Amino acid sequence: MTEITRRDFNRLAAGATLLGLSEVPRPALAAGPAKVVIIGGGPGGAAVANRLKSADSSLNIVLVEPKERYTTCFYSNLYLGGFRTFKSITHDYEGVKKRGVTVVTDTATRIDTLAKMVILAKGAPLPYDRLVVAPGIDFKYETIEGYSPEAAKVMPHAWQGGEQTWLLKEKLLALPDGGLVVMAVPQNPYRCPPGPYERACMIAHFLKTKKPKARLVLFDAKKTYSKQAVFEEAFDEYYKDIVEINLSNEIDDFSVVKVDAKTGVVTTKTGRTERAALANIIPAQRAGAIAASAGLTEGDWCPVDPVNFTSTRAKDVYVLGDAAIAHDMPKSAYSAVSQAEVVAADIVADLHGKPRSSGHYRNTCWSMVAPDNSAKIGGDYVPASKDGKAYLEVKDPFISKPDDSSDLRRQVYQESADWYQSICEDLFGETPLPNFRNP
């Protein structure tokens, strides 16, 4: 596990005076160890908890997460394609608890930012000195007529890990050979920009190897998408007679606007309809509901100071991960962990009256397109300002090329597998992952 020491915090603090952060008055803390409450046990929340405890063991850290076990949405496409077991992408919080973090299995229902209190569905309220909100995403079901949480049990989105992931795989297994799979992809922004196209590749691989007469039709609300050239090459090389991609354009808008869970009919804005044997409907998204109810959102997402991901809507509150407005930085697990490192450093520096520094961030998104064949995109992200508005700007971006060699693609695949194992050991304190298989 990567640990952040006090020396690291001092190094990160260099240059903070230029940002005017070191002279900000700090309110007195409650008696006893400082209390940090973290809402959300995904990559962002778990990483903040671990980094804080590693940096200052005296902190009273409480992680609130409704699920006892966390199934990663990242890497779940590989489960759909047959390259992972469900068990291998599901993790518990025993390792987090062993590090000294209090894990509360409950749902945060309300945040009182004036009283600095988190209200739980079942347990006693939790006071805090600093609050980290990492609630992930919720769905805008209302943007598609006929879609709802109930309809998602028939037409799963599988854009949150867990039951939905398992359900989509079960429906793939039950698909009749010759059946039609329909995917709906929303307009930006949403969790994991290249995710739907990796999923299309993984579903196509499953169909090619298990249901060779079946087909996949994808309706996309966008004109372009992340790593498009790489995916187009893969669709043409591996899945030419299986996958049909429909991108929106000036004439045809292929946004899915209506579904019928009973009949399987999916309707686009152009009026095209398909009767799906299996529909994977990914709707438009917003920040987790707790963020909106606490007044942390502006529109669908949470505005933050890109220097340290403090909320611009409430004092002593941080928002990170998918829920935050991070500008050029995509909504990914890698991004959330990178943001968590900065948030943890900022909290410790602030609580101890030390200079606070401007964060630098990094992201990499890997996508598997075929066996032993993965591509990636990423870059560094730094706070910048234009016309008086702060934002995150990408520096030194990189992206895989369509004509990369098979050896390079194999190396990228192995790099992604190594990252998944290391990040899960880091987040959850687990030994090497069980049940990995590569058919």
C-alpha positions in Angstrom: 0.0 0.0 0.0 1.2 3.5 -0.8 1.4 5.6 2.4 1.6 9.3 2.8 4.0 10.3 5.6 4.3 13.6 7.5 7.4 14.3 5.4 5.2 13.9 2.3 2.7 16.4 3.6 5.5 18.9 4.3 6.7 18.4 0.7 3.3 18.9 -0.7 2.9 22.1 1.3 5.7 23.9 -0.6 4.4 27.0 -2.4 1.1 27.2 -0.5 1.8 30.8 0.6 1.4 31.8 -3.1 -2.1 30.5 -3.0 -3.0 32.4 0.1 -4.1 29.2 1.9 -1.6 29.1 4.8 -3.0 32.2 6.5 -6.6 31.2 6.6 -7.9 31.3 10.3 -8.9 27.9 11.5 -11.9 27.3 13.9 -11.3 25.6 17.2 -11.9 21.9 17.0 -14.1 19.9 19.4 -12.4 18.4 22.4 -10.5 15.2 21.8 -9.1 13.8 18.5 -10.4 15.6 15.4 -13.4 13.9 13.9 -13.5 13.2 10.1 -16.6 11.6 8.7 -16.5 10.1 5.2 -19.7 9.4 3.3 -19.2 6.6 0.7 -16.9 3.6 0.7 -15.9 3.5 -2.9 -12.4 4.3 -4.2 -12.5 8.0 -3.2 -13.9 7.5 0.3 -11.9 4.4 1.1 -8.7 6.0 -0.1 -9.3 9.2 2.0 -9.9 7.0 5.1 -6.7 5.0 4.6 -4.5 8.0 3.7 -5.7 10.0 6.7 -5.2 7.1 9.2 -1.7 6.4 7.7 -0.7 10.1 8.1 -2.2 10.7 11.6 -3.3 7.7 13.6 -4.8 10.0 16.3 -7.6 11.1 14.0 -11.1 9.7 14.7 -12.2 8.6 11.2 -15.6 7.2 10.5 -16.5 5.8 7.1 -20.2 5.5 6.3 -21.2 3.0 3.7 -24.5 1.2 3.3 -23.1 -2.0 1.8 -21.1 -4.5 3.7 -19.3 -5.6 0.5 -18.3 -3.4 -2.4 -18.4 -4.6 -6.0 -16.3 -2.4 -8.2 -18.0 -0.9 -11.2 -14.5 -0.5 -12.7 -13.4 -3.9 -14.1 -17.0 -5.2 -14.0 -17.1 -5.2 -17.8 -14.4 -7.9 -17.7 -16.8 -10.0 -15.6 -19.5 -9.6 -18.3 -17.0 -10.7 -20.9 -16.0 -13.8 -19.0 -12.5 -12.6 -17.9 -13.3 -12.2 -14.2 -15.5 -13.9 -11.6 -18.0 -11.9 -9.6 -16.1 -12.8 -6.4 -12.9 -11.3 -7.8 -14.5 -7.9 -8.1 -16.2 -7.9 -4.7 -14.5 -6.7 -1.6 -15.2 -6.2 2.1 -14.1 -3.6 4.6 -12.2 -5.8 7.1 -8.9 -4.5 5.9 -10.0 -0.9 6.3 -11.2 -1.7 9.9 -7.9 -3.3 10.8 -6.2 0.0 9.9 -8.1 1.7 12.6 -11.0 3.2 10.6 -14.5 2.9 12.1 -16.7 1.5 9.3 -20.5 2.2 9.9 -22.8 0.1 7.7 -25.6 2.6 7.4 -27.0 5.2 5.0 -26.4 8.9 5.5 -29.8 10.5 5.0 -29.0 14.1 5.8 -26.1 16.5 6.4 -26.5 19.5 8.6 -23.6 21.6 7.5 -24.3 24.3 10.1 -24.3 22.0 13.1 -21.6 19.9 11.4 -23.6 16.7 11.8 -24.3 13.6 9.6 -27.7 12.0 10.2 -28.0 8.3 9.6 -30.9 6.1 8.7 -30.4 3.8 11.7 -27.5 4.9 13.9 -26.9 7.9 16.1 -25.9 11.2 14.4 -22.2 11.7 13.7 -20.6 15.0 14.5 -17.6 16.0 12.4 -14.8 18.6 12.2 -14.2 17.8 8.6 -16.6 16.0 6.2 -15.7 14.1 3.0 -18.6 13.4 0.7 -17.9 10.7 -1.9 -21.4 9.4 -2.8 -20.8 8.4 -6.4 -23.7 8.7 -8.8 -27.5 8.5 -9.0 -29.6 8.2 -12.1 -31.9 10.6 -13.9 -34.4 7.9 -14.7 -36.9 10.6 -15.7 -34.9 11.4 -18.9 -36.1 8.2 -20.5 -39.9 7.5 -20.6 -40.7 4.2 -19.0 -37.4 3.8 -17.3 -37.3 3.6 -13.5 -35.6 1.7 -10.6 -38.3 -1.0 -11.2 -37.7 -1.1 -15.0 -33.9 -1.4 -14.3 -34.6 -4.8 -12.7 -35.7 -5.9 -16.2 -33.4 -3.6 -18.3 -30.4 -3.3 -16.1 -28.0 -0.3 -16.3 -25.2 -2.1 -14.3 -23.5 1.3 -13.9 -23.3 0.8 -10.2 -21.4 -2.3 -9.0 -23.3 -5.1 -7.2 -26.7 -6.6 -7.9 -27.0 -4.7 -11.2 -23.7 -6.2 -12.4 -24.8 -9.7 -11.5 -28.2 -9.2 -13.1 -26.8 -8.1 -16.4 -24.5 -11.1 -16.6 -27.3 -13.5 -15.7 -29.4 -12.0 -18.5 -26.5 -12.4 -20.9 -26.2 -16.1 -19.9 -30.0 -16.6 -20.4 -30.0 -14.8 -23.8 -31.2 -17.1 -26.6 -28.7 -17.5 -29.4 -29.9 -15.2 -32.1 -31.3 -12.7 -29.5 -30.8 -9.0 -29.8 -28.9 -7.0 -27.1 -29.6 -3.2 -27.1 -27.4 -0.7 -25.3 -28.3 2.9 -24.6 -25.4 5.4 -23.9 -26.1 8.9 -22.4 -24.8 12.3 -23.2 -21.7 13.6 -21.2 -20.9 13.8 -18.4 -21.2 10.4 -16.8 -19.2 7.8 -14.9 -16.2 6.4 -16.9 -16.4 8.0 -20.4 -14.9 5.0 -22.3 -16.8 2.4 -20.2 -19.8 1.8 -22.5 -17.5 1.0 -25.4 -15.4 -1.4 -23.4 -18.7 -3.0 -22.3 -19.8 -3.2 -25.9 -16.5 -5.1 -26.7 -16.9 -7.4 -23.7 -20.5 -8.2 -24.5 -19.6 -8.7 -28.1 -16.8 -11.1 -27.0 -19.3 -13.0 -24.9 -21.7 -13.3 -27.8 -19.0 -14.3 -30.2 -17.8 -17.1 -28.0 -21.1 -18.2 -26.4 -24.0 -16.9 -28.5 -22.6 -16.6 -32.0 -25.9 -15.8 -33.7 -26.8 -12.9 -31.3 -26.2 -9.2 -32.1 -25.5 -6.0 -30.2 -27.0 -2.6 -31.3 -25.7 0.5 -29.5 -27.6 3.8 -29.5 -25.4 6.7 -28.5 -26.6 10.2 -27.5 -23.2 11.6 -28.5 -21.4 12.3 -31.8 -18.0 11.2 -30.6 -16.6 9.3 -27.6 -13.4 8.6 -25.7 -10.8 6.4 -27.4 -13.1 6.3 -30.4 -10.4 5.3 -33.0 -9.2 2.4 -30.9 -12.7 1.1 -30.3 -13.7 1.5 -33.9 -10.6 -0.6 -34.9 -11.6 -3.3 -32.4 -15.3 -3.4 -33.6 -14.1 -3.8 -37.2 -11.4 -6.3 -36.4 -13.1 -8.6 -33.8 -16.8 -7.9 -33.9 -17.7 -6.7 -37.4 -20.8 -8.9 -37.8 -21.9 -8.6 -34.2 -21.9 -4.9 -33.2 -23.8 -2.0 -34.7 -22.8 1.4 -33.4 -25.3 4.3 -33.9 -23.8 7.7 -33.1 -25.9 10.8 -33.1 -25.3 13.5 -35.7 -26.9 16.7 -37.0 -29.6 14.7 -38.8 -30.3 11.7 -36.5 -30.4 11.8 -32.8 -30.0 8.2 -31.4 -30.6 9.2 -27.8 -32.9 6.6 -26.3 -36.1 8.5 -25.1 -38.5 5.6 -24.3 -38.4 2.0 -23.2 -41.0 -0.6 -22.5 -39.8 -3.1 -19.9 -42.6 -5.5 -20.6 -42.1 -5.8 -24.3 -38.4 -5.0 -24.5 -39.0 -2.2 -27.1 -36.4 0.6 -27.1 -37.2 3.8 -29.0 -34.7 6.5 -30.0 -35.4 10.2 -30.6 -35.2 9.5 -34.4 -38.2 7.2 -34.0 -36.2 4.0 -34.6 -37.4 1.1 -32.4 -35.8 -2.2 -31.6 -37.3 -5.1 -29.6 -34.5 -6.3 -27.4 -34.2 -9.7 -25.9 -31.9 -7.9 -23.5 -31.7 -4.1 -23.0 -28.7 -2.5 -21.2 -30.0 1.0 -20.5 -27.4 3.5 -19.1 -29.3 6.7 -18.3 -28.1 10.2 -17.7 -26.5 10.7 -14.2 -26.2 13.1 -11.3 -24.3 13.3 -8.0 -25.4 10.9 -5.3 -28.7 12.1 -3.7 -27.1 13.0 -0.3 -25.1 15.7 -2.0 -28.1 17.4 -3.5 -30.1 17.2 -0.3 -27.2 18.8 1.6 -27.1 21.7 -0.9 -23.7 20.7 -2.2 -24.8 20.6 -5.9 -25.0 23.2 -8.7 -27.2 21.6 -11.3 -26.5 17.9 -11.3 -22.9 17.9 -9.8 -20.9 19.4 -7.0 -18.7 22.4 -7.5 -15.3 22.3 -5.8 -12.2 24.3 -5.5 -9.8 22.4 -7.8 -6.9 23.3 -5.5 -8.0 20.8 -2.8 -11.6 19.7 -3.7 -13.2 21.6 -0.9 -16.9 22.3 -1.6 -17.7 25.8 -2.7 -21.1 25.4 -1.1 -20.3 24.5 2.5 -17.4 25.1 4.9 -15.2 22.2 6.1 -16.7 19.9 3.5 -14.9 18.1 0.6 -16.5 16.4 -2.4 -14.5 14.1 -4.6 -14.9 11.3 -7.1 -17.8 11.0 -9.5 -20.0 13.5 -7.7 -17.5 16.4 -8.1 -17.2 18.9 -11.0 -13.6 18.1 -12.0 -13.7 19.7 -15.5 -11.3 17.9 -17.8 -10.6 15.1 -15.3 -12.9 12.2 -16.0 -15.1 10.4 -13.5 -13.0 7.3 -12.9 -11.7 5.2 -10.0 -8.2 6.3 -10.7 -9.3 10.0 -10.6 -11.1 9.5 -7.3 -8.0 7.9 -5.6 -5.8 10.7 -6.9 -8.2 13.3 -5.6 -8.3 11.4 -2.3 -4.6 11.8 -1.8 -4.9 15.6 -2.1 -7.9 15.7 0.1 -6.2 13.7 2.8 -3.1 15.9 2.7 -5.2 19.0 2.9 -7.2 17.9 5.8 -4.2 16.9 7.9 -2.3 20.1 7.0 -5.4 22.2 7.9 -6.1 20.4 11.2 -2.5 20.8 12.3 -2.2 24.4 11.2 0.3 23.6 8.5 0.6 25.3 5.1 -1.8 23.8 2.6 -0.7 23.2 -1.0 -2.3 23.1 -4.4 -3.0 19.6 -5.5 -1.7 17.9 -8.7 -3.8 15.0 -10.0 -3.4 12.1 -12.4 -5.8 9.7 -14.2 -5.5 6.6 -16.3 -8.5 4.7 -17.8 -7.8 1.3 -19.3 -10.2 -0.5 -21.6 -10.1 -4.1 -22.6 -11.2 -4.6 -26.2 -10.3 -8.3 -26.8 -8.3 -11.1 -25.0 -4.9 -9.7 -24.0 -5.7 -6.5 -25.8 -6.2 -3.3 -23.8 -5.9 0.4 -24.6 -5.5 3.4 -22.2 -6.0 7.1 -22.0 -4.9 9.6 -19.3 -2.8 12.5 -18.2 -1.9 14.9 -15.4 -4.3 17.6 -14.2 -3.4 20.9 -12.5 -5.5 23.7 -11.2 -5.7 26.7 -13.6 -7.7 29.8 -14.0 -9.3 31.6 -16.9 -11.5 34.7 -16.8 -11.4 34.5 -13.0 -12.8 31.0 -12.9 -10.8 28.1 -11.5 -10.7 24.7 -13.2 -8.6 21.6 -13.8 -6.5 21.5 -16.9 -5.0 18.4 -18.5 -1.2 18.3 -18.9 0.9 15.7 -20.8 -2.1 13.7 -22.0 -1.6 10.2 -23.5 -3.7 7.8 -25.5 -3.3 4.4 -27.2 -3.2 4.4 -31.0 -5.3 2.2 -33.2 -2.2 0.6 -34.8 -0.3 -0.2 -31.6 1.4 -3.6 -31.8 -0.1 -6.7 -30.2 2.9 -6.8 -27.8 2.2 -3.2 -26.6 -1.5 -4.0 -26.2 -0.7 -7.1 -24.2 1.6 -5.0 -21.9 -1.2 -2.4 -21.4 -3.6 -5.3 -20.5 -1.2 -6.6 -17.9 -0.6 -3.1 -16.6 -4.4 -2.7 -16.1 -4.6 -6.1 -14.3 -1.6 -5.2 -12.0 -3.2 -1.8 -11.3 -6.6 -3.4 -10.3 -4.9 -5.8 -7.9 -2.7 -3.1 -6.3 -5.5 -0.6 -6.0 -7.8 -3.1 -4.3 -5.0 -4.2 -1.9 -4.5 -0.5 -1.2 -8.2 0.3 -0.7 -9.4 -2.8 1.1 -6.2 -4.3 2.5 -6.7 -7.6 0.7 -4.2 -10.3 -0.3 -3.9 -11.1 -4.1 -7.3 -11.4 -5.7 -8.9 -14.9 -6.0 -10.6 -16.5 -9.0 -9.0 -14.5 -11.8 -9.3 -16.3 -15.1 -8.5 -15.3 -18.7 -10.3 -17.7 -21.1 
